[in-house]
Amino acid sequence: MAFPSSPTNGQVAVINGIYYTYSSTKNAWTRQGNNTSSVQISNANASTSTATGALVVTGGVGIGGNAFVGANLNVTGNTNISGNLVVTRNGAAALDVIGEIAEFAHNVNSYAQIHVRNTSSGTSASTDLVATADNGTDSTNFIDLGINSSGYNDAAFTIVTANDGYLYTSNGNLGIGTASARAIEFFTGGTLSANERMRIESSGNVGIGNTAPVHTLSVNGNISVQTGAFIGVGSGFLMLTYKLQVVVQHGRYQLDVNDLKLR
């Protein structure tokens, strides 16, 4: 492995597990130690630290390339991290990805997850994944997937409460669907097929309590209408295949029709 070309003062190179630093005054590379030693480097000089197992760098470090691109650490090529990666800014966690979006891959016979947690249990605390449009801000043109904290109790957002999850968007429509001929299924109370409550088939038919709707709306169960129902507008009609009970009240008059079958 060759030394980098056109090095800068204080630049580090690792050749076969041995650390070297470049001095522009000497116009030469100086060996500092092997991979069990610690090297402390600044823009002006290089020296060996008495500590072991650590590399302390003041200035910029380039790995796989020479350009620092305004960053303290610039890596050209793949990076393998077997432990935790902790990124902070002003004492708070922060990670900015510039350019191509990060790709995460895992091979496990279970669920692969990206885990985000807000450890605060405050009354306004939540954990959120937010995507923002080019003209978006913290309050406009975004979509938000999140979950409230265990102590959540915010008067400005009462549609959900503590430990509730949510998905919503701002200043635009929310589209939910399938790109192929598949259904959208809604379930509650569990994750089994018996817990399905409503579905929208690829044909557009909607089933409530019905997993195979054959009409625009198929309901398996009772329907309660509080104000009024309009059936038969235009060329439509009402078809009943079971008993009909009609109670009409107007003033002091009442009409009862029981066990009337219409086909």
CYANA upper distance limits for C-alpha pairs under 8 A (distance plus 0.5 A):
  1 MET  CA     15 ILE  CA      6.70
  1 MET  CA     16 ASN  CA      7.93
  2 ALA  CA     15 ILE  CA      8.00
  3 PHE  CA     13 ALA  CA      7.23
  3 PHE  CA     15 ILE  CA      8.11
  4 PRO  CA     13 ALA  CA      7.95
  4 PRO  CA     65 GLY  CA      8.14
  4 PRO  CA     66 ASN  CA      7.57
  7 PRO  CA     11 GLN  CA      6.93
  7 PRO  CA     22 TYR  CA      7.48
  7 PRO  CA     66 ASN  CA      7.70
  8 THR  CA     22 TYR  CA      7.46
  8 THR  CA     23 SER  CA      8.26
  8 THR  CA     24 SER  CA      7.31
  9 ASN  CA     22 TYR  CA      6.12
  9 ASN  CA     23 SER  CA      5.59
  9 ASN  CA     24 SER  CA      5.49
  9 ASN  CA     43 ASN  CA      6.39
  9 ASN  CA     44 ALA  CA      6.94
  9 ASN  CA     45 ASN  CA      8.16
 10 GLY  CA     21 THR  CA      6.29
 10 GLY  CA     22 TYR  CA      5.78
 10 GLY  CA     23 SER  CA      6.54
 10 GLY  CA     24 SER  CA      8.42
 10 GLY  CA     41 ILE  CA      6.68
 10 GLY  CA     42 SER  CA      6.23
 10 GLY  CA     43 ASN  CA      5.25
 10 GLY  CA     44 ALA  CA      6.52
 10 GLY  CA     45 ASN  CA      6.37
 10 GLY  CA     46 ALA  CA      6.91
 11 GLN  CA     21 THR  CA      6.08
 11 GLN  CA     22 TYR  CA      5.92
 11 GLN  CA     43 ASN  CA      8.19
 11 GLN  CA     60 GLY  CA      8.17
 11 GLN  CA     61 VAL  CA      7.30
 11 GLN  CA     62 GLY  CA      8.45
 12 VAL  CA     19 TYR  CA      7.43
 12 VAL  CA     20 TYR  CA      6.26
 12 VAL  CA     21 THR  CA      5.21
 12 VAL  CA     22 TYR  CA      7.22
 12 VAL  CA     41 ILE  CA      8.42
 12 VAL  CA     61 VAL  CA      7.37
 12 VAL  CA     62 GLY  CA      8.31
 13 ALA  CA     19 TYR  CA      6.38
 13 ALA  CA     20 TYR  CA      5.65
 13 ALA  CA     21 THR  CA      6.82
 14 VAL  CA     18 ILE  CA      5.81
 14 VAL  CA     19 TYR  CA      5.12
 14 VAL  CA     20 TYR  CA      6.68
 15 ILE  CA     19 TYR  CA      7.14
 15 ILE  CA     20 TYR  CA      8.11
 17 GLY  CA     34 ASN  CA      6.37
 17 GLY  CA     35 ASN  CA      6.01
 18 ILE  CA     31 ARG  CA      7.78
 18 ILE  CA     32 GLN  CA      7.95
 18 ILE  CA     33 GLY  CA      6.26
 18 ILE  CA     34 ASN  CA      4.77
 18 ILE  CA     35 ASN  CA      6.54
 19 TYR  CA     31 ARG  CA      6.53
 19 TYR  CA     32 GLN  CA      5.89
 19 TYR  CA     33 GLY  CA      5.99
 19 TYR  CA     34 ASN  CA      6.48
 19 TYR  CA     35 ASN  CA      7.68
 19 TYR  CA     39 VAL  CA      8.17
 20 TYR  CA     29 TRP  CA      6.49
 20 TYR  CA     30 THR  CA      5.75
 20 TYR  CA     31 ARG  CA      4.90
 20 TYR  CA     32 GLN  CA      5.95
 20 TYR  CA     33 GLY  CA      8.07
 21 THR  CA     29 TRP  CA      5.89
 21 THR  CA     30 THR  CA      5.80
 21 THR  CA     31 ARG  CA      7.16
 21 THR  CA     32 GLN  CA      7.55
 21 THR  CA     41 ILE  CA      8.19
 21 THR  CA     46 ALA  CA      6.99
 22 TYR  CA     27 ASN  CA      7.68
 22 TYR  CA     28 ALA  CA      6.26
 22 TYR  CA     29 TRP  CA      4.87
 22 TYR  CA     30 THR  CA      6.81
 23 SER  CA     27 ASN  CA      6.04
 23 SER  CA     28 ALA  CA      6.17
 23 SER  CA     29 TRP  CA      6.89
 23 SER  CA     30 THR  CA      8.13
 23 SER  CA     44 ALA  CA      8.36
 23 SER  CA     45 ASN  CA      7.53
 24 SER  CA     28 ALA  CA      7.48
 32 GLN  CA     39 VAL  CA      7.08
 32 GLN  CA     47 SER  CA      7.73
 32 GLN  CA     48 THR  CA      6.80
 33 GLY  CA     37 SER  CA      6.17
 33 GLY  CA     38 SER  CA      7.91
 33 GLY  CA     39 VAL  CA      7.85
 33 GLY  CA     48 THR  CA      8.16
 35 ASN  CA     53 GLY  CA      8.10
 36 THR  CA     52 THR  CA      6.87
 36 THR  CA     53 GLY  CA      6.02
 37 SER  CA     48 THR  CA      8.40
 37 SER  CA     49 SER  CA      8.41
 37 SER  CA     51 ALA  CA      7.99
 37 SER  CA     52 THR  CA      5.58
 37 SER  CA     53 GLY  CA      6.34
 37 SER  CA     54 ALA  CA      7.68
 38 SER  CA     48 THR  CA      6.72
 38 SER  CA     49 SER  CA      5.99
 38 SER  CA     50 THR  CA      7.65
 38 SER  CA     51 ALA  CA      6.50
 38 SER  CA     52 THR  CA      5.56
 38 SER  CA     53 GLY  CA      6.24
 38 SER  CA     54 ALA  CA      5.39
 38 SER  CA     55 LEU  CA      5.63
 38 SER  CA     56 VAL  CA      7.85
 39 VAL  CA     46 ALA  CA      8.04
 39 VAL  CA     47 SER  CA      6.71
 39 VAL  CA     48 THR  CA      5.11
 39 VAL  CA     49 SER  CA      6.05
 39 VAL  CA     54 ALA  CA      7.79
 39 VAL  CA     55 LEU  CA      5.78
 39 VAL  CA     56 VAL  CA      6.72
 39 VAL  CA     57 VAL  CA      8.32
 40 GLN  CA     46 ALA  CA      6.59
 40 GLN  CA     47 SER  CA      5.88
 40 GLN  CA     48 THR  CA      6.21
 40 GLN  CA     49 SER  CA      6.39
 40 GLN  CA     55 LEU  CA      6.93
 40 GLN  CA     56 VAL  CA      5.35
 40 GLN  CA     57 VAL  CA      6.19
 40 GLN  CA     58 THR  CA      8.13
 41 ILE  CA     45 ASN  CA      6.72
 41 ILE  CA     46 ALA  CA      4.87
 41 ILE  CA     47 SER  CA      6.71
 41 ILE  CA     56 VAL  CA      7.17
 41 ILE  CA     57 VAL  CA      5.45
 41 ILE  CA     58 THR  CA      6.33
 41 ILE  CA     59 GLY  CA      8.43
 42 SER  CA     46 ALA  CA      6.55
 42 SER  CA     57 VAL  CA      6.81
 42 SER  CA     58 THR  CA      5.10
 42 SER  CA     59 GLY  CA      6.50
 43 ASN  CA     58 THR  CA      7.25
 43 ASN  CA     59 GLY  CA      6.35
 57 VAL  CA     61 VAL  CA      7.95
 59 GLY  CA     72 ASN  CA      6.75
 60 GLY  CA     68 PHE  CA      6.70
 60 GLY  CA     71 ALA  CA      7.30
 60 GLY  CA     72 ASN  CA      4.79
 60 GLY  CA     73 LEU  CA      6.39
 60 GLY  CA     74 ASN  CA      8.41
 61 VAL  CA     68 PHE  CA      7.21
 61 VAL  CA     72 ASN  CA      6.47
 61 VAL  CA     73 LEU  CA      5.40
 61 VAL  CA     74 ASN  CA      6.84
 62 GLY  CA     66 ASN  CA      5.85
 62 GLY  CA     67 ALA  CA      6.88
 62 GLY  CA     68 PHE  CA      6.34
 62 GLY  CA     73 LEU  CA      6.46
 62 GLY  CA     74 ASN  CA      5.37
 62 GLY  CA     75 VAL  CA      6.51
 62 GLY  CA     76 THR  CA      8.38
 63 ILE  CA     73 LEU  CA      8.30
 63 ILE  CA     74 ASN  CA      6.74
 63 ILE  CA     75 VAL  CA      5.27
 63 ILE  CA     76 THR  CA      6.66
 64 GLY  CA     75 VAL  CA      6.60
 64 GLY  CA     76 THR  CA      5.39
 64 GLY  CA     77 GLY  CA      7.13
 65 GLY  CA     74 ASN  CA      8.32
 65 GLY  CA     75 VAL  CA      7.61
 65 GLY  CA     76 THR  CA      6.36
 67 ALA  CA     74 ASN  CA      7.71
 68 PHE  CA     72 ASN  CA      7.20
 68 PHE  CA     73 LEU  CA      7.08
 68 PHE  CA     74 ASN  CA      5.75
 69 VAL  CA     74 ASN  CA      7.52
 75 VAL  CA     79 THR  CA      8.13
 81 ILE  CA     85 LEU  CA      7.92
 86 VAL  CA     93 ALA  CA      7.90
 87 VAL  CA     93 ALA  CA      6.08
 87 VAL  CA     94 ALA  CA      6.06
 87 VAL  CA     95 LEU  CA      6.49
 88 THR  CA     92 ALA  CA      5.63
 88 THR  CA     93 ALA  CA      4.59
 88 THR  CA     94 ALA  CA      5.56
 88 THR  CA     95 LEU  CA      7.96
 89 ARG  CA     93 ALA  CA      6.49
 89 ARG  CA     94 ALA  CA      6.20
 97 VAL  CA    101 ILE  CA      7.29
 97 VAL  CA    102 ALA  CA      7.69
106 HIS  CA    112 ALA  CA      6.78
107 ASN  CA    112 ALA  CA      8.29
108 VAL  CA    112 ALA  CA      7.45
116 VAL  CA    127 THR  CA      7.49
116 VAL  CA    128 ASP  CA      8.46
117 ARG  CA    127 THR  CA      6.40
118 ASN  CA    125 ALA  CA      7.90
118 ASN  CA    126 SER  CA      6.93
118 ASN  CA    127 THR  CA      5.77
118 ASN  CA    149 SER  CA      8.35
120 SER  CA    125 ALA  CA      6.66
120 SER  CA    126 SER  CA      8.46
120 SER  CA    149 SER  CA      7.63
121 SER  CA    125 ALA  CA      6.67
121 SER  CA    149 SER  CA      5.71
121 SER  CA    150 SER  CA      6.12
121 SER  CA    151 GLY  CA      5.60
121 SER  CA    152 TYR  CA      7.56
122 GLY  CA    149 SER  CA      7.37
122 GLY  CA    150 SER  CA      8.40
122 GLY  CA    151 GLY  CA      6.06
122 GLY  CA    152 TYR  CA      6.68
123 THR  CA    149 SER  CA      7.91
123 THR  CA    151 GLY  CA      5.67
123 THR  CA    152 TYR  CA      4.47
123 THR  CA    153 ASN  CA      5.22
123 THR  CA    154 ASP  CA      6.47
124 SER  CA    148 ASN  CA      8.49
124 SER  CA    149 SER  CA      8.22
124 SER  CA    152 TYR  CA      6.03
124 SER  CA    153 ASN  CA      6.95
124 SER  CA    154 ASP  CA      6.01
125 ALA  CA    148 ASN  CA      6.86
125 ALA  CA    149 SER  CA      5.97
125 ALA  CA    151 GLY  CA      8.36
125 ALA  CA    152 TYR  CA      6.80
126 SER  CA    146 GLY  CA      7.32
126 SER  CA    147 ILE  CA      6.14
126 SER  CA    148 ASN  CA      4.77
126 SER  CA    149 SER  CA      5.65
126 SER  CA    152 TYR  CA      8.22
127 THR  CA    146 GLY  CA      5.89
127 THR  CA    147 ILE  CA      6.00
127 THR  CA    148 ASN  CA      7.03
127 THR  CA    149 SER  CA      8.02
128 ASP  CA    144 ASP  CA      6.97
128 ASP  CA    145 LEU  CA      6.10
128 ASP  CA    146 GLY  CA      4.59
128 ASP  CA    147 ILE  CA      7.17
129 LEU  CA    144 ASP  CA      6.41
129 LEU  CA    145 LEU  CA      5.77
129 LEU  CA    146 GLY  CA      6.67
130 VAL  CA    142 PHE  CA      7.23
130 VAL  CA    143 ILE  CA      6.23
130 VAL  CA    144 ASP  CA      5.13
130 VAL  CA    145 LEU  CA      6.97
131 ALA  CA    142 PHE  CA      6.14
131 ALA  CA    143 ILE  CA      5.95
131 ALA  CA    144 ASP  CA      7.26
132 THR  CA    136 GLY  CA      5.76
132 THR  CA    137 THR  CA      7.44
132 THR  CA    141 ASN  CA      6.64
132 THR  CA    142 PHE  CA      4.82
132 THR  CA    143 ILE  CA      7.11
133 ALA  CA    141 ASN  CA      6.29
133 ALA  CA    142 PHE  CA      6.63
135 ASN  CA    141 ASN  CA      7.50
136 GLY  CA    140 THR  CA      5.83
136 GLY  CA    141 ASN  CA      5.07
136 GLY  CA    142 PHE  CA      6.66
137 THR  CA    141 ASN  CA      7.21
137 THR  CA    142 PHE  CA      7.86
138 ASP  CA    142 PHE  CA      8.14
139 SER  CA    170 SER  CA      7.97
140 THR  CA    170 SER  CA      6.08
140 THR  CA    171 ASN  CA      6.57
141 ASN  CA    169 THR  CA      7.72
141 ASN  CA    170 SER  CA      5.68
141 ASN  CA    171 ASN  CA      5.82
141 ASN  CA    172 GLY  CA      7.26
142 PHE  CA    169 THR  CA      6.15
142 PHE  CA    170 SER  CA      6.07
142 PHE  CA    171 ASN  CA      8.25
143 ILE  CA    167 LEU  CA      7.93
143 ILE  CA    168 TYR  CA      6.32
143 ILE  CA    169 THR  CA      4.68
143 ILE  CA    170 SER  CA      7.07
144 ASP  CA    166 TYR  CA      8.32
144 ASP  CA    167 LEU  CA      6.16
144 ASP  CA    168 TYR  CA      6.02
144 ASP  CA    169 THR  CA      6.64
145 LEU  CA    165 GLY  CA      8.18
145 LEU  CA    166 TYR  CA      6.37
145 LEU  CA    167 LEU  CA      5.07
145 LEU  CA    168 TYR  CA      7.37
146 GLY  CA    165 GLY  CA      6.14
146 GLY  CA    166 TYR  CA      6.00
146 GLY  CA    167 LEU  CA      7.13
147 ILE  CA    163 ASN  CA      6.70
147 ILE  CA    164 ASP  CA      6.06
147 ILE  CA    165 GLY  CA      4.53
147 ILE  CA    166 TYR  CA      6.69
148 ASN  CA    152 TYR  CA      6.47
148 ASN  CA    161 THR  CA      7.49
148 ASN  CA    162 ALA  CA      6.00
148 ASN  CA    163 ASN  CA      5.35
148 ASN  CA    164 ASP  CA      6.02
148 ASN  CA    165 GLY  CA      6.88
149 SER  CA    162 ALA  CA      6.22
149 SER  CA    163 ASN  CA      5.88
150 SER  CA    162 ALA  CA      5.53
150 SER  CA    163 ASN  CA      5.68
151 GLY  CA    162 ALA  CA      6.31
151 GLY  CA    163 ASN  CA      8.44
152 TYR  CA    161 THR  CA      6.75
152 TYR  CA    162 ALA  CA      5.11
152 TYR  CA    163 ASN  CA      7.92
153 ASN  CA    158 THR  CA      8.18
153 ASN  CA    161 THR  CA      6.98
153 ASN  CA    162 ALA  CA      7.25
154 ASP  CA    158 THR  CA      7.03
160 VAL  CA    164 ASP  CA      6.33
160 VAL  CA    165 GLY  CA      8.07
160 VAL  CA    166 TYR  CA      8.09
168 TYR  CA    174 LEU  CA      7.92
169 THR  CA    173 ASN  CA      7.81
169 THR  CA    174 LEU  CA      6.83
177 GLY  CA    184 ILE  CA      7.24
178 THR  CA    182 ARG  CA      6.72
178 THR  CA    183 ALA  CA      7.66
178 THR  CA    184 ILE  CA      7.72
181 ALA  CA    202 SER  CA      5.63
182 ARG  CA    201 GLU  CA      7.22
182 ARG  CA    202 SER  CA      5.85
183 ALA  CA    199 ARG  CA      7.16
183 ALA  CA    200 ILE  CA      6.04
183 ALA  CA    201 GLU  CA      4.89
183 ALA  CA    202 SER  CA      5.80
184 ILE  CA    199 ARG  CA      5.99
184 ILE  CA    200 ILE  CA      5.67
184 ILE  CA    201 GLU  CA      7.07
185 GLU  CA    196 GLU  CA      7.33
185 GLU  CA    197 ARG  CA      8.33
185 GLU  CA    198 MET  CA      6.61
185 GLU  CA    199 ARG  CA      4.92
185 GLU  CA    200 ILE  CA      7.15
186 PHE  CA    196 GLU  CA      6.30
186 PHE  CA    197 ARG  CA      6.26
186 PHE  CA    198 MET  CA      5.67
186 PHE  CA    199 ARG  CA      6.47
187 PHE  CA    191 THR  CA      7.64
187 PHE  CA    195 ASN  CA      5.80
187 PHE  CA    196 GLU  CA      4.64
187 PHE  CA    197 ARG  CA      5.64
187 PHE  CA    198 MET  CA      7.46
188 THR  CA    195 ASN  CA      6.21
188 THR  CA    196 GLU  CA      7.17
188 THR  CA    197 ARG  CA      7.29
189 GLY  CA    195 ASN  CA      6.67
190 GLY  CA    195 ASN  CA      6.18
191 THR  CA    195 ASN  CA      6.78
192 LEU  CA    196 GLU  CA      8.01
196 GLU  CA    209 GLY  CA      7.92
196 GLU  CA    211 THR  CA      8.25
197 ARG  CA    208 ILE  CA      6.53
197 ARG  CA    209 GLY  CA      5.81
197 ARG  CA    210 ASN  CA      8.27
198 MET  CA    206 VAL  CA      7.85
198 MET  CA    207 GLY  CA      6.02
198 MET  CA    208 ILE  CA      4.97
198 MET  CA    209 GLY  CA      6.48
198 MET  CA    210 ASN  CA      7.58
198 MET  CA    211 THR  CA      7.97
199 ARG  CA    206 VAL  CA      6.31
199 ARG  CA    207 GLY  CA      5.79
199 ARG  CA    208 ILE  CA      7.24
199 ARG  CA    210 ASN  CA      8.34
199 ARG  CA    211 THR  CA      7.29
200 ILE  CA    204 GLY  CA      6.51
200 ILE  CA    205 ASN  CA      6.33
200 ILE  CA    206 VAL  CA      5.09
200 ILE  CA    207 GLY  CA      6.99
201 GLU  CA    205 ASN  CA      5.85
201 GLU  CA    206 VAL  CA      6.87
201 GLU  CA    207 GLY  CA      8.48
201 GLU  CA    213 PRO  CA      8.17
204 GLY  CA    216 THR  CA      7.26
205 ASN  CA    213 PRO  CA      6.48
205 ASN  CA    214 VAL  CA      7.13
205 ASN  CA    215 HIS  CA      6.25
205 ASN  CA    216 THR  CA      4.74
205 ASN  CA    217 LEU  CA      6.45
205 ASN  CA    218 SER  CA      8.16
206 VAL  CA    213 PRO  CA      6.67
206 VAL  CA    215 HIS  CA      7.94
206 VAL  CA    216 THR  CA      6.29
206 VAL  CA    217 LEU  CA      5.35
206 VAL  CA    218 SER  CA      6.72
207 GLY  CA    211 THR  CA      6.64
207 GLY  CA    212 ALA  CA      7.31
207 GLY  CA    213 PRO  CA      5.44
207 GLY  CA    217 LEU  CA      6.46
207 GLY  CA    218 SER  CA      5.31
207 GLY  CA    219 VAL  CA      6.44
208 ILE  CA    217 LEU  CA      8.28
208 ILE  CA    218 SER  CA      6.79
208 ILE  CA    219 VAL  CA      5.32
208 ILE  CA    220 ASN  CA      6.81
209 GLY  CA    219 VAL  CA      6.55
209 GLY  CA    220 ASN  CA      5.48
209 GLY  CA    221 GLY  CA      7.54
210 ASN  CA    218 SER  CA      7.09
210 ASN  CA    219 VAL  CA      6.76
210 ASN  CA    220 ASN  CA      6.21
213 PRO  CA    217 LEU  CA      7.54
213 PRO  CA    218 SER  CA      5.77
214 VAL  CA    218 SER  CA      7.37
225 VAL  CA    229 ALA  CA      7.32
231 ILE  CA    236 GLY  CA      7.75
231 ILE  CA    237 PHE  CA      7.32
231 ILE  CA    238 LEU  CA      7.10
232 GLY  CA    236 GLY  CA      4.62
232 GLY  CA    237 PHE  CA      4.92
232 GLY  CA    238 LEU  CA      6.78
233 VAL  CA    237 PHE  CA      8.26
239 MET  CA    262 LEU  CA      7.66
239 MET  CA    263 ARG  CA      6.89
240 LEU  CA    244 LEU  CA      8.18
240 LEU  CA    261 LYS  CA      7.80
240 LEU  CA    262 LEU  CA      6.06
240 LEU  CA    263 ARG  CA      6.51
241 THR  CA    261 LYS  CA      7.48
241 THR  CA    262 LEU  CA      6.99
241 THR  CA    263 ARG  CA      6.50
242 TYR  CA    261 LYS  CA      6.67
242 TYR  CA    262 LEU  CA      8.07
243 LYS  CA    258 ASN  CA      8.12
243 LYS  CA    259 ASP  CA      5.56
243 LYS  CA    260 LEU  CA      6.12
243 LYS  CA    261 LYS  CA      5.80
243 LYS  CA    262 LEU  CA      8.45
244 LEU  CA    257 VAL  CA      8.03
244 LEU  CA    258 ASN  CA      6.80
244 LEU  CA    259 ASP  CA      6.18
244 LEU  CA    260 LEU  CA      5.62
244 LEU  CA    261 LYS  CA      6.75
244 LEU  CA    262 LEU  CA      8.37
245 GLN  CA    256 ASP  CA      7.79
245 GLN  CA    257 VAL  CA      5.97
245 GLN  CA    258 ASN  CA      5.19
245 GLN  CA    259 ASP  CA      6.86
245 GLN  CA    260 LEU  CA      7.44
246 VAL  CA    255 LEU  CA      8.00
246 VAL  CA    256 ASP  CA      6.30
246 VAL  CA    257 VAL  CA      5.69
246 VAL  CA    258 ASN  CA      7.38
247 VAL  CA    254 GLN  CA      7.38
247 VAL  CA    255 LEU  CA      6.09
247 VAL  CA    256 ASP  CA      5.40
247 VAL  CA    257 VAL  CA      7.26
248 VAL  CA    254 GLN  CA      6.01
248 VAL  CA    255 LEU  CA      5.64
248 VAL  CA    256 ASP  CA      7.42
249 GLN  CA    253 TYR  CA      6.37
249 GLN  CA    254 GLN  CA      5.17
249 GLN  CA    255 LEU  CA      7.29
250 HIS  CA    254 GLN  CA      7.20
